[in-house]
């Protein structure tokens, strides 16, 4: 069933984001990323106290390719 959309203002769409107006059967945003994070990373909150005396993140990757994002529906 068609719909009517008024004015639309798009300020920003991320690199793996999807914006659609209108009829659509299937939308498949597809992205992959490799993230290295050490101790104390990805913490959320207003008041954090994190104590990491010695921390090292090994980012050495011996293989040339990682698992792909193929056929990932």
C-alpha positions in Angstrom: 0.0 0.0 0.0 1.6 3.3 -1.0 2.2 6.0 1.5 2.7 9.7 1.2 5.8 11.2 2.9 6.3 14.9 3.5 9.6 16.7 3.6 12.6 14.7 4.7 15.9 16.1 5.8 18.8 13.6 6.2 21.7 15.0 8.2 23.9 11.9 8.2 23.9 8.2 7.3 26.6 5.9 8.6 28.8 3.8 6.3 26.7 0.7 6.8 23.3 2.5 7.2 20.3 2.2 5.0 17.7 4.8 4.3 14.5 3.9 2.4 11.3 5.7 1.5 8.8 3.6 -0.4 7.9 0.0 -0.9 10.7 -2.5 -0.4 10.9 -6.3 -0.3 14.2 -6.8 1.6 16.9 -4.5 2.9 20.3 -6.1 3.8 22.9 -3.8 5.2 26.2 -5.6 5.1 29.4 -4.6 6.8 32.3 -6.2 8.6 34.9 -4.7 10.9 37.9 -6.0 12.9 38.2 -4.4 16.3 41.1 -4.6 18.8 40.4 -3.5 22.3 42.4 -3.8 25.5 41.5 -4.0 29.1 39.1 -1.3 30.2 37.7 -0.7 26.7 34.0 -0.3 25.8 33.0 0.8 29.3 29.9 2.9 29.7 28.7 4.9 32.6 28.8 8.3 34.2 31.5 7.7 36.8 34.1 5.0 36.1 37.1 4.0 38.0 39.3 1.6 35.9 42.7 0.4 37.2 44.8 -1.5 34.7 48.4 -1.7 35.9 49.8 -3.6 32.9 47.7 -4.1 29.8 48.7 -5.0 26.3 46.6 -5.8 23.3 48.1 -8.1 20.8 47.2 -6.9 17.3 49.5 -9.2 15.4 47.4 -11.1 12.9 49.4 -13.9 11.2 46.8 -14.8 8.6 46.3 -12.8 5.4 42.5 -13.1 5.2 39.8 -13.2 7.8 36.3 -14.8 7.5 34.3 -12.9 4.9 30.9 -11.5 5.1 29.6 -13.4 2.0 26.1 -14.6 1.8 25.3 -13.2 5.2 21.6 -12.5 5.0 
